[in-house]
Structure formats: structure tokens, C-alpha cells
Amino acid sequence: MAEGLTILDGATKEEKYKSLTPQIRGLLSGEENLIANLANIAAALKEGLGFFWVGFYLVDSEDELILAPFQGPVACTRIKKGKGVCGTAWQKEETIIVPNVDEFQGHIACSGASKSEIVVPIKKKGRVIGVLDVDSDRLNDFDELDQKYLEQILSILF
């Protein structure tokens, strides 16, 4: 298990992801507890990429997500399936990138400082068990590069 992260100052977003991904793999190596692993992923992404908010919601019932490990300001505790970006990504079982949260129908504003968002479903044995939610305080901060690397990082979990 790693003791800390090597953060690349002045690197491109892709260089940061390429550096962080093996470090996250190291953090998770040998640890089977999902909550511990989600906590370390959230911390590594927040520290390594400087996102405003990084966290997880886990499926708590057939129609509701519940807040799990996160880094950033306090957050919404429960989100219904199909509601907001997180609930919609869960329902559709696909990554959703939102360049401007104010333009997303039904966006749940846990923080008014959030301007753009990406939500990536976490799948285990083909079933969504939760989502990774990353918010930025800047508009249009996420793209296909984020999707590629965040999906890759989540694949390390199982």
C-alpha cells in the first residue's frame, strides 16, 4: 500500500491521470473493503486533480442512492433513481457529462458552487452498485478524457 501520492504540478490532465491511475491501483492493492477503497479513490482524485467535489453514492435500495465516501463540502445524503445527474446515470447505466449543471433538467443542487459534473456508474458483475460523482466549480470542465480514465480507475475495484 502506498503512503502518499506523487502529484505532477504543471502537467496536463492526461499526464495527471496517467500518473494517478497506477498509484490508485497501489492504494487498493490487497484491500478488499469497498468503503476503504472508495475513500482512497475519492481522496486521490481530489488531491491529484483538484476537483471541487469527488465522491460516491451507493445503491441503498431498488430506488435510492445513499452518500458514501467523499472529499469536499457537505453533500446530499439520498438521491432517488432517475433524479439529478447521479440518479440518471444510475438509471441509464452510463456515464453522463454535464458541461453546465444549470442546463441539466432536474439537477439537484447540493452546492451552488458546482458548475459542471461527471457521473460514472460503478458496475459489479454487470449490475450498477453505485456511482462516482465528480463536480467542478468551473463550466465545461469534463470531457471524454475524464470519462476514459475515471471508468478505468473504477474498473480496478473489481
Helices and strands as residue ranges (DSSP letters): H 13-28, H 34-49, E 53-61, E 64-71, E 78-80, H 84-92, E 96-98, G 101-103, E 116-124, E 127-136, H 144-155
